[in-house]
């Protein structure tokens, strides 16, 4: 995708090799039947008092009510086979099929041309000196596919796609000039930068659940990722921190052959996801789905998750700025249908009761800055996909209290974070300006922080209406390449749009108050890791505890958070701590909801009590 990378002078080391001769594999995704009825049913599953409250569908029920009619699948399959393509697999939810064949056949069916590229961009992607293919211009869907409600054909591009949402202090200039000041007034048992899941339990009031025997037993949590990992990493981490946990509880499902293994592939991300989620719910089973890092890998992975319907909750800590799917950034090829196809899988997860979490990003309010850094490009306010999906619960980031001391000339410069605040490294700005004369960009601290803001693609979902603090998209936001003459503006973002606000809820994500991780791919035990990629799996583990206490799945969490906010505010019985200080470089932590931290941070025991105090109806969506 993201043809901007291939066509812009900043990416001059991507060379076009001409027409591809590859065998291509794509996934064809059908639109759900009765989409409005599906949306309404999802709302009812999370609305107490509704006849369908927590009455989640089994896979078979989903297929009966919402999958395309069997005739549509048959007609589509016959047509594709008559053209010389092979249907390799139909997913159990009947919404997707994988199809393979020579590139020339896809080109003639879809009236496009697919070219090979070689990417040698070792500056941005040390491991990505790889060949990939991508369509030259917008494919055209044949009438028969449109008539049978095919909404996306994913896989004509197999370019590397997604980035993990983890962060560390290594990008900062003079990072060794900043030292932690030991402090005894911390509520956590560990040391900032070396926090473990035990510290998370202390910080967010999880221990009363453990005391009553709630450990995630009888639940299954999932991790979706693009990198394979060693299951032994997680067992090693839990053993190192002395955490009793269920033995042999990790299983792997390699989708489309699975993801790569290695530091560059992101194996450390998968290790930390499993360690955090499985560490907070030490007796839950853990299923890890991994797929190749491409658009099709992502589609196949999530359609496999919902077709299996095995996991009760799932986290995903990868993403890409949502505007990267726009045709203006892809040589005229529109990839927003890929977002729609993925969002449909998230809707199916919601109606089956699977609670999904995703990281909101680690570039604060300026998500594109993760891949297109200032000062070569402008940094428009932007949010990450899929955290901007209405059917995802988006995880934001905070900084815990910490004292740092910076070397400054012949003396030291004290840096104090006194209370939990929205995470951005702007609290280091004065130090770098005063002691080194460096701007936030030159110091390497801009725009690190918890992702958040307003989607310019997904409209505000029903559950965010009437919530004080919701924002519309800002005006004057453009993506412009600056280090070319003349400068090139690729995209002017939609202003004043009532879009989906992210994040929904936050927890500690700042590497300076970050975590220990054990990852063989990254050399074993490391400290000072952070990013919202910790928060998504932590919320996943927390949900396993809530599911056990509730006796079944709780479903899409985001609407339930806003309902509890309306009901309890931040009073003595509130399940939330309001984070009203700090910022994510643009949006301010404020009283109530804000796009820096969402509703704030959880008081997990109160949240669990409130979410498991309603009587659900019917079954809980397990099985086929």
C-alpha positions as CSV (number, residue, x, y, z in Angstrom):
1,X,0.0,0.0,0.0
2,X,1.2,3.5,0.9
3,X,2.5,4.4,-2.6
4,X,3.6,7.7,-1.1
5,X,6.6,5.8,0.1
6,X,7.5,4.6,-3.4
7,X,6.8,7.7,-5.3
8,X,8.1,10.4,-3.0
9,X,11.7,11.6,-3.3
10,X,12.1,10.8,0.4
11,X,11.7,7.1,-0.7
12,X,13.9,7.3,-3.7
13,X,15.5,4.0,-2.8
14,X,12.3,2.0,-3.7
15,X,12.8,1.0,-7.3
16,X,10.1,-0.1,-9.7
17,X,11.1,-3.4,-11.4
18,X,8.3,-3.6,-13.9
19,X,5.3,-6.0,-14.3
20,X,5.2,-8.9,-11.8
21,X,5.2,-12.6,-12.7
22,X,4.2,-13.7,-9.2
23,X,1.4,-16.0,-8.4
24,X,-0.8,-13.7,-6.4
25,X,-3.0,-14.6,-3.4
26,X,-5.9,-12.3,-2.5
27,X,-8.8,-12.4,0.0
28,X,-12.2,-11.5,-1.3
29,X,-14.5,-10.0,1.4
30,X,-18.2,-9.9,1.1
31,X,-20.4,-7.3,2.8
32,X,-22.5,-8.5,5.7
33,X,-26.2,-8.9,5.1
34,X,-28.5,-6.5,7.1
35,X,-25.6,-4.2,8.3
36,X,-27.9,-1.8,10.2
37,X,-29.6,-4.7,11.9
38,X,-26.1,-6.0,12.9
39,X,-25.2,-2.6,14.3
40,X,-28.4,-2.4,16.3
41,X,-28.0,-5.9,17.6
42,X,-24.4,-5.0,18.8
43,X,-25.8,-2.0,20.6
44,X,-28.3,-4.1,22.4
45,X,-25.7,-6.6,23.6
46,X,-24.0,-3.8,25.6
47,X,-27.2,-2.0,26.8
48,X,-28.6,-3.3,30.2
49,X,-32.3,-3.8,30.0
50,X,-32.3,-4.7,26.3
51,X,-33.8,-8.1,25.5
52,X,-30.4,-9.0,23.8
53,X,-28.2,-7.7,26.6
54,X,-25.1,-10.0,26.5
55,X,-27.0,-12.4,24.4
56,X,-24.1,-12.9,22.0
57,X,-24.4,-14.9,18.8
58,X,-22.6,-18.2,18.1
59,X,-20.8,-18.4,14.8
60,X,-23.7,-20.5,13.3
61,X,-26.2,-17.8,14.4
62,X,-24.0,-15.1,12.9
63,X,-23.8,-16.9,9.6
64,X,-27.6,-17.5,9.6
65,X,-28.5,-13.9,10.2
66,X,-25.7,-11.8,8.7
67,X,-23.5,-13.8,6.3
68,X,-24.1,-13.5,2.5
69,X,-26.6,-16.0,1.1
70,X,-24.9,-19.3,0.0
71,X,-25.8,-18.5,-3.6
72,X,-23.6,-15.4,-3.5
73,X,-20.6,-17.4,-2.5
74,X,-21.3,-20.1,-5.1
75,X,-21.8,-17.6,-8.0
76,X,-18.6,-15.8,-7.0
77,X,-16.6,-19.0,-6.8
78,X,-17.9,-20.2,-10.2
79,X,-17.1,-16.9,-11.8
80,X,-13.5,-16.8,-10.4
81,X,-12.8,-20.4,-11.4
82,X,-14.2,-19.7,-14.9
83,X,-11.5,-16.9,-15.2
84,X,-8.7,-19.3,-14.3
85,X,-8.4,-18.5,-10.5
86,X,-8.5,-21.0,-7.6
87,X,-10.6,-20.6,-4.5
88,X,-8.3,-21.9,-1.8
89,X,-10.4,-21.4,1.3
90,X,-13.8,-20.1,2.4
91,X,-13.7,-18.8,6.0
92,X,-16.2,-20.4,8.4
93,X,-18.0,-17.1,8.9
94,X,-18.7,-17.1,5.1
95,X,-17.6,-13.4,4.8
96,X,-14.2,-14.1,3.1
97,X,-12.5,-16.4,0.7
98,X,-8.9,-16.6,-0.3
99,X,-8.2,-16.8,-4.1
100,X,-4.9,-17.4,-5.9
101,X,-3.7,-17.4,-9.5
102,X,-1.3,-15.9,-12.0
103,X,-0.9,-12.1,-11.8
104,X,-1.9,-11.8,-15.4
105,X,-5.4,-13.3,-14.6
106,X,-6.0,-10.9,-11.7
107,X,-4.9,-8.0,-14.0
108,X,-7.4,-9.0,-16.7
109,X,-10.3,-9.6,-14.2
110,X,-9.6,-6.4,-12.3
111,X,-8.4,-4.2,-15.2
112,X,-5.2,-3.1,-13.5
113,X,-1.5,-3.8,-13.7
114,X,0.6,-5.2,-10.9
115,X,4.2,-4.1,-10.7
116,X,7.2,-5.4,-8.7
117,X,9.2,-3.1,-6.4
118,X,12.4,-3.5,-4.6
119,X,12.7,-1.6,-1.3
120,X,16.2,-0.8,-0.1
121,X,15.3,1.7,2.6
122,X,17.7,0.6,5.3
123,X,17.4,4.0,7.0
124,X,13.8,3.5,7.9
125,X,13.5,-0.2,7.7
126,X,16.8,-2.1,8.3
127,X,15.2,-5.5,7.6
128,X,13.1,-4.5,4.6
129,X,15.4,-4.8,1.7
130,X,12.7,-6.9,0.1
131,X,10.7,-7.2,-3.1
132,X,6.9,-6.7,-3.1
133,X,4.2,-6.1,-5.7
134,X,1.5,-3.5,-5.8
135,X,-1.2,-2.4,-8.4
136,X,-0.3,0.6,-10.6
137,X,-3.8,2.1,-10.6
138,X,-7.2,1.5,-9.1
139,X,-8.5,-2.0,-9.8
140,X,-12.1,-2.2,-11.2
141,X,-14.4,-4.7,-9.7
142,X,-16.3,-6.7,-12.3
143,X,-20.1,-6.4,-12.3
144,X,-20.6,-10.0,-11.1
145,X,-18.5,-9.4,-8.0
146,X,-20.3,-6.1,-7.2
147,X,-23.7,-7.8,-7.8
148,X,-22.7,-10.4,-5.2
149,X,-21.7,-7.7,-2.7
150,X,-17.9,-8.1,-2.8
151,X,-16.7,-5.1,-0.8
152,X,-12.9,-5.6,-1.0
153,X,-10.2,-7.6,-2.7
154,X,-7.2,-7.5,-0.5
155,X,-3.7,-8.7,-1.4
156,X,-2.9,-7.2,-4.8
157,X,-0.2,-5.4,-2.7
158,X,1.9,-7.5,-0.4
159,X,4.0,-4.6,0.9
160,X,5.1,-4.6,4.5
161,X,2.4,-2.7,6.4
162,X,2.2,-2.3,10.1
163,X,4.3,-1.0,12.9
164,X,4.3,-2.2,16.5
165,X,3.3,0.4,19.1
166,X,6.2,0.0,21.4
167,X,8.5,2.8,22.5
168,X,11.9,3.2,24.2
169,X,14.2,6.0,25.2
170,X,16.9,5.1,22.7
171,X,15.7,7.6,20.1
172,X,16.3,10.5,22.5
173,X,19.4,12.6,22.0
174,X,21.7,12.5,25.1
175,X,19.5,9.9,26.6
176,X,22.3,8.9,28.9
177,X,22.2,12.4,30.4
178,X,18.8,11.5,32.1
179,X,18.9,9.4,35.2
180,X,16.2,8.1,37.5
181,X,16.1,9.5,41.0
182,X,15.3,6.7,43.4
183,X,12.0,7.5,45.1
184,X,10.4,5.8,48.1
185,X,6.9,7.3,47.7
186,X,5.9,5.2,44.7
187,X,2.9,3.1,45.2
188,X,4.4,0.4,43.0
189,X,6.7,-2.3,44.3
190,X,9.1,-2.0,41.5
191,X,11.2,0.8,40.0
192,X,10.0,3.0,37.1
193,X,11.3,1.5,33.9
194,X,11.3,-2.0,35.6
195,X,7.7,-2.3,36.3
196,X,6.1,-5.7,36.0
197,X,2.5,-6.9,35.9
198,X,2.5,-6.9,39.8
199,X,3.1,-3.2,39.7
200,X,0.2,-2.8,37.2
201,X,-2.0,-4.6,39.7
202,X,-0.9,-2.2,42.4
203,X,-1.3,0.9,40.3
204,X,-4.8,0.1,39.0
205,X,-6.4,-1.7,42.0
206,X,-6.4,-5.3,40.6
207,X,-5.3,-7.0,43.8
208,X,-8.8,-7.3,45.4
209,X,-9.8,-9.4,42.4
210,X,-6.9,-11.8,43.0
211,X,-7.7,-11.9,46.7
212,X,-11.2,-13.2,45.9
213,X,-9.8,-15.9,43.6
214,X,-10.4,-14.2,40.2
215,X,-7.4,-15.1,38.0
216,X,-8.8,-15.5,34.5
217,X,-9.4,-19.3,35.0
218,X,-11.8,-20.7,32.5
219,X,-11.3,-17.8,30.0
220,X,-9.3,-17.6,26.8
221,X,-7.5,-14.5,25.7
222,X,-6.0,-13.9,22.3
223,X,-3.1,-11.9,20.9
224,X,-3.1,-10.9,17.2
225,X,0.3,-10.1,15.8
226,X,2.6,-10.0,12.7
227,X,5.6,-11.7,14.4
228,X,6.2,-15.2,15.7
229,X,7.8,-15.5,19.2
230,X,9.1,-18.1,21.6
231,X,6.4,-19.2,24.1
232,X,9.2,-19.8,26.5
233,X,9.9,-16.1,26.7
234,X,6.5,-15.6,28.5
235,X,7.1,-18.5,30.8
236,X,10.6,-17.2,31.6
237,X,9.2,-13.7,32.4
238,X,6.4,-15.1,34.7
239,X,9.0,-17.3,36.5
240,X,11.5,-14.4,36.8
241,X,8.9,-12.2,38.6
242,X,7.7,-15.1,40.7
243,X,4.2,-15.2,39.3
244,X,2.3,-18.5,39.8
245,X,0.5,-19.2,36.5
246,X,-1.2,-22.1,34.6
247,X,1.2,-24.4,32.9
248,X,1.3,-25.0,29.1
249,X,-1.4,-22.5,28.5
250,X,-0.1,-20.8,25.3
251,X,-1.1,-22.1,21.9
252,X,-0.2,-20.6,18.5
253,X,-2.2,-20.3,15.3
254,X,-0.1,-19.4,12.3
255,X,-2.4,-17.7,9.7
256,X,-1.2,-17.8,6.1
257,X,2.1,-19.4,7.3
258,X,2.5,-17.0,10.2
259,X,4.7,-14.0,10.8
260,X,8.5,-13.7,10.7
261,X,10.7,-14.2,13.7
262,X,13.4,-11.7,14.8
263,X,14.0,-8.4,16.4
264,X,13.3,-6.5,13.2
265,X,10.1,-8.4,12.5
266,X,8.7,-7.4,15.9
267,X,9.0,-10.6,17.9
268,X,9.6,-8.5,21.0
269,X,6.2,-7.0,20.6
270,X,4.5,-10.4,20.6
271,X,6.5,-11.5,23.6
272,X,5.5,-8.4,25.6
273,X,1.8,-8.8,24.5
274,X,1.6,-12.3,25.9
275,X,3.6,-11.5,29.0
276,X,1.4,-8.6,29.9
277,X,-2.0,-10.0,29.0
278,X,-1.2,-13.5,30.4
279,X,0.5,-12.0,33.4
280,X,-2.5,-10.0,34.6
281,X,-4.8,-13.1,34.0
282,X,-2.4,-15.8,35.1
283,X,-4.8,-18.7,34.8
284,X,-6.4,-17.7,31.5
285,X,-5.5,-19.7,28.3
286,X,-3.6,-17.7,25.7
287,X,-4.0,-18.1,21.9
288,X,-1.6,-16.3,19.7
289,X,-2.6,-15.6,16.1
290,X,0.3,-14.5,13.9
291,X,0.2,-13.6,10.2
292,X,2.5,-12.1,7.5
293,X,2.9,-8.3,7.9
294,X,0.6,-7.2,5.0
295,X,-2.9,-6.0,4.5
296,X,-4.0,-9.4,3.5
297,X,-2.3,-10.9,6.5
298,X,-4.3,-8.6,8.8
299,X,-7.6,-9.4,7.1
300,X,-7.0,-13.2,7.1
301,X,-5.9,-13.1,10.8
302,X,-9.0,-11.3,12.0
303,X,-11.4,-13.3,9.9
304,X,-9.7,-16.4,11.3
305,X,-10.2,-15.1,14.9
306,X,-13.9,-14.5,14.4
307,X,-14.4,-17.7,12.5
308,X,-12.8,-19.7,15.3
309,X,-14.7,-17.8,18.0
310,X,-12.3,-19.3,20.5
311,X,-11.0,-16.2,22.4
312,X,-13.1,-14.2,24.8
313,X,-11.0,-11.1,24.4
314,X,-8.1,-10.1,22.2
315,X,-5.5,-7.4,21.9
316,X,-3.6,-6.1,18.9
317,X,-0.7,-3.7,19.2
318,X,0.1,-2.8,15.6
319,X,-1.2,-0.1,13.3
320,X,-0.9,2.5,10.6
321,X,-2.2,6.1,10.3
322,X,-5.7,5.8,9.0
323,X,-5.1,8.5,6.3
324,X,-2.4,6.1,4.7
325,X,-5.3,4.2,3.2
326,X,-6.4,7.3,1.1
327,X,-5.9,7.2,-2.7
328,X,-4.1,10.6,-2.5
329,X,-1.2,8.8,-0.7
330,X,-1.3,5.7,-2.9
331,X,-0.8,6.8,-6.4
332,X,-4.6,7.0,-6.9
333,X,-5.3,3.5,-5.5
334,X,-8.0,3.7,-2.8
335,X,-7.4,1.2,0.1
336,X,-10.2,2.4,2.3
337,X,-12.1,-0.7,1.4
338,X,-9.5,-2.6,3.3
339,X,-10.4,-0.7,6.4
340,X,-14.1,-1.4,5.8
341,X,-13.4,-5.1,5.4
342,X,-11.5,-5.2,8.6
343,X,-14.1,-3.2,10.5
344,X,-16.7,-5.8,9.5
345,X,-14.6,-8.5,11.2
346,X,-14.5,-6.3,14.4
347,X,-18.4,-6.0,14.1
348,X,-18.6,-9.8,14.0
349,X,-16.3,-10.0,17.0
350,X,-18.6,-7.6,18.9
351,X,-21.8,-9.5,18.1
352,X,-20.1,-12.7,19.2
353,X,-19.0,-11.0,22.5
354,X,-15.2,-11.0,21.8
355,X,-13.8,-7.8,23.4
356,X,-11.1,-6.2,21.2
357,X,-8.4,-3.8,22.2
358,X,-5.8,-2.0,20.1
359,X,-3.0,0.4,20.9
360,X,-3.8,4.0,19.9
361,X,-0.1,4.8,18.9
362,X,3.0,6.3,20.4
363,X,3.3,9.6,18.4
364,X,0.9,11.6,20.4
365,X,-1.6,13.6,18.4
366,X,0.6,13.4,15.3
367,X,0.4,9.8,14.3
368,X,1.9,10.2,10.8
369,X,5.1,11.3,12.6
370,X,5.9,7.6,13.4
371,X,6.7,6.9,9.7
372,X,7.1,10.3,8.1
373,X,9.2,12.2,10.5
374,X,9.4,15.9,11.0
375,X,11.1,18.0,9.7
376,X,10.9,16.3,6.2
377,X,7.1,16.2,6.4
378,X,4.5,18.3,8.2
379,X,2.9,16.5,11.1
380,X,-0.9,16.9,10.7
381,X,-3.1,15.9,13.7
382,X,-3.9,12.2,12.9
383,X,-5.0,9.0,14.5
384,X,-4.1,5.4,14.1
385,X,-6.0,2.6,12.5
386,X,-7.5,0.3,13.7
387,X,-7.8,2.2,17.0
388,X,-10.2,4.5,15.2
389,X,-12.6,1.7,14.5
390,X,-15.9,2.2,16.4
391,X,-15.8,-1.6,17.2
392,X,-12.4,-1.5,18.8
393,X,-11.6,-0.2,22.3
394,X,-8.7,2.1,21.9
395,X,-5.9,2.1,24.5
396,X,-4.1,5.4,25.4
397,X,-1.1,6.2,27.4
398,X,-0.1,8.0,30.7
399,X,3.1,8.7,32.6
400,X,3.3,7.6,36.2
401,X,4.9,9.9,38.9
402,X,8.7,9.9,38.4
403,X,11.7,12.0,39.3
404,X,14.5,12.3,36.7
405,X,17.7,14.2,37.0
406,X,19.4,15.6,33.9
407,X,23.1,16.4,33.4
408,X,23.2,20.2,32.7
409,X,26.5,21.8,32.1
410,X,28.5,21.2,35.4
411,X,25.3,20.7,37.4
412,X,22.0,18.8,37.3
413,X,18.5,19.7,36.2
414,X,15.6,18.2,38.1
415,X,12.6,16.9,36.2
416,X,9.5,16.0,38.3
417,X,6.3,14.3,37.3
418,X,4.2,14.5,40.5
419,X,0.9,12.9,39.5
420,X,-0.2,10.5,36.8
421,X,-0.6,12.6,33.6
422,X,-1.2,12.2,29.9
423,X,2.0,10.8,28.3
424,X,4.0,12.9,26.1
425,X,7.7,13.7,26.4
426,X,7.0,17.5,26.3
427,X,7.8,17.4,30.1
428,X,11.5,17.0,28.9
429,X,11.3,20.1,26.5
430,X,12.6,22.6,29.0
431,X,15.5,20.4,30.0
432,X,16.6,20.0,26.4
433,X,16.1,23.7,25.5
434,X,17.9,24.9,28.6
435,X,20.8,22.5,28.8
436,X,21.4,21.6,25.2
437,X,19.7,24.3,23.2
438,X,17.7,21.6,21.4
439,X,14.1,21.9,20.1
440,X,11.8,18.9,20.8
441,X,12.3,17.7,17.2
442,X,16.1,17.9,17.4
443,X,16.1,16.3,20.8
444,X,14.1,13.3,19.4
445,X,11.3,13.7,21.9
446,X,8.6,15.0,19.5
447,X,6.0,13.6,19.1
448,X,6.4,10.6,21.4
449,X,3.3,10.2,23.5
450,X,0.0,8.4,23.8
451,X,-2.0,8.4,20.5
452,X,-5.3,10.3,20.5
453,X,-7.5,12.7,18.6
454,X,-10.3,12.6,16.1
455,X,-10.8,10.3,13.1
456,X,-11.3,12.0,9.8
457,X,-12.7,8.8,8.3
458,X,-14.9,7.0,10.9
459,X,-17.8,9.0,12.1
460,X,-18.5,9.4,15.8
461,X,-20.2,6.2,17.1
462,X,-23.5,6.1,18.9
463,X,-21.8,5.6,22.3
464,X,-19.7,8.8,22.1
465,X,-22.7,11.2,21.5
466,X,-23.7,13.3,24.6
467,X,-20.3,12.7,26.2
468,X,-18.8,16.1,27.4
469,X,-15.2,16.6,26.0
470,X,-15.7,15.0,22.6
471,X,-13.9,16.9,19.9
472,X,-14.3,17.6,16.2
473,X,-11.3,17.4,13.8
474,X,-9.1,20.5,13.7
475,X,-8.8,22.7,10.7
476,X,-5.7,23.5,8.7
477,X,-4.2,20.0,8.7
478,X,-2.3,18.9,5.6
479,X,0.3,16.3,4.9
480,X,3.1,18.1,3.0
481,X,6.6,17.0,2.0
482,X,8.9,19.9,2.9
483,X,12.4,18.9,1.9
484,X,11.6,19.0,-1.9
485,X,11.4,22.1,-4.0
486,X,8.6,23.0,-4.6
487,X,7.0,21.4,-1.5
488,X,4.3,18.8,-2.3
489,X,1.0,18.7,-0.4
490,X,-0.5,15.2,-0.7
491,X,-3.6,15.6,1.4
492,X,-5.7,18.2,3.1
493,X,-7.5,16.5,6.0
494,X,-11.2,17.0,6.6
495,X,-11.9,19.8,9.1
496,X,-14.6,20.1,11.8
497,X,-15.6,16.4,11.3
498,X,-17.6,14.7,14.1
499,X,-15.3,11.7,14.0
500,X,-14.6,8.8,16.3
501,X,-12.6,10.1,19.3
502,X,-9.7,8.1,20.6
503,X,-8.5,6.8,23.0
504,X,-11.3,5.3,25.1
505,X,-9.2,4.6,28.3
506,X,-5.5,4.8,29.2
507,X,-2.8,3.3,31.5
508,X,0.9,3.8,32.1
509,X,2.8,3.7,28.8
510,X,5.8,6.1,29.2
511,X,9.1,4.2,28.8
512,X,10.6,6.4,31.6
513,X,8.0,4.8,33.9
514,X,7.9,1.7,31.7
515,X,8.4,-2.0,32.0
516,X,10.6,-5.1,31.9
517,X,10.2,-7.4,28.9
518,X,11.8,-10.8,28.2
519,X,12.4,-11.4,24.5
520,X,14.9,-13.8,23.1
521,X,14.7,-12.0,19.8
522,X,16.0,-8.9,21.5
523,X,18.6,-10.5,23.7
524,X,16.7,-11.6,26.8
525,X,15.6,-9.3,29.6
526,X,15.3,-5.6,28.8
527,X,14.0,-2.6,30.8
528,X,12.6,0.8,29.9
529,X,10.1,-0.4,27.4
530,X,6.8,1.4,27.0
531,X,4.2,2.4,24.5
532,X,0.5,1.9,24.2
533,X,1.3,-1.6,23.0
534,X,1.6,-2.4,26.7
535,X,-1.8,-1.0,27.5
536,X,-3.8,-2.9,24.9
537,X,-2.7,-6.4,26.3
538,X,-3.0,-5.2,29.9
539,X,-6.7,-4.3,29.2
540,X,-7.0,-7.7,27.5
541,X,-5.8,-9.5,30.7
542,X,-8.0,-7.3,32.8
543,X,-11.0,-8.3,30.6
544,X,-10.2,-12.0,31.2
545,X,-10.6,-11.3,34.9
546,X,-13.9,-9.5,34.3
547,X,-15.2,-12.3,32.1
548,X,-14.4,-14.9,34.7
549,X,-16.1,-12.9,37.4
550,X,-19.1,-12.3,35.1
551,X,-19.4,-15.9,34.2
552,X,-19.2,-15.1,30.5
553,X,-18.1,-12.6,27.9
554,X,-18.9,-8.9,28.3
555,X,-18.6,-7.9,24.6
556,X,-17.5,-4.6,23.1
557,X,-16.2,-2.6,26.1
558,X,-16.0,1.0,24.8
559,X,-19.8,1.7,25.0
560,X,-19.9,0.3,28.5
561,X,-17.1,2.6,29.6
562,X,-19.0,5.7,28.5
563,X,-22.2,4.4,30.1
564,X,-20.4,4.0,33.4
565,X,-18.9,7.5,33.0
566,X,-22.4,8.9,32.5
567,X,-23.6,7.0,35.5
568,X,-20.8,7.4,38.0
569,X,-18.7,10.3,36.8
570,X,-15.6,10.5,38.9
571,X,-17.3,10.2,42.2
572,X,-16.4,7.8,45.1
573,X,-17.9,4.8,43.3
574,X,-16.5,5.6,39.9
575,X,-14.5,2.9,38.1
576,X,-12.3,5.7,36.6
577,X,-9.5,8.0,37.7
578,X,-9.7,11.3,35.9
579,X,-6.4,12.3,34.3
580,X,-6.7,16.1,34.1
581,X,-3.0,17.1,33.5
582,X,-0.4,16.6,30.8
583,X,-1.1,16.4,27.1
584,X,-0.2,14.3,24.0
585,X,1.5,17.3,22.3
586,X,-1.9,18.8,21.3
587,X,-4.9,17.5,23.2
588,X,-4.8,18.5,26.9
589,X,-5.6,16.2,29.8
590,X,-8.8,17.8,31.1
591,X,-11.6,17.0,33.5
592,X,-13.8,14.4,32.0
593,X,-13.2,12.8,28.6
594,X,-10.4,14.1,26.5
595,X,-8.5,12.8,23.4
596,X,-5.3,12.7,25.5
597,X,-6.4,9.9,27.9
598,X,-10.0,9.1,27.1
599,X,-12.1,8.6,30.2
600,X,-8.9,8.3,32.3
601,X,-7.4,5.2,33.9
602,X,-9.3,2.3,35.4
603,X,-10.0,1.3,39.0
604,X,-10.1,-2.3,37.9
605,X,-11.8,-3.8,40.9
606,X,-14.7,-1.3,40.7
607,X,-14.9,-1.7,37.0
608,X,-15.1,-5.5,37.3
609,X,-17.8,-5.2,40.0
610,X,-19.9,-2.9,37.9
611,X,-19.5,-4.8,34.6
612,X,-20.4,-8.1,36.3
613,X,-23.3,-6.9,38.4
614,X,-25.9,-7.0,35.6
615,X,-27.7,-10.2,34.7
616,X,-27.1,-11.1,31.0
617,X,-29.5,-13.2,29.0
618,X,-29.0,-16.4,27.1
619,X,-25.7,-17.9,26.1
620,X,-22.4,-16.3,25.9
621,X,-21.4,-16.7,22.3
622,X,-19.0,-19.7,22.6
623,X,-18.6,-22.5,20.1
624,X,-20.1,-23.0,16.7
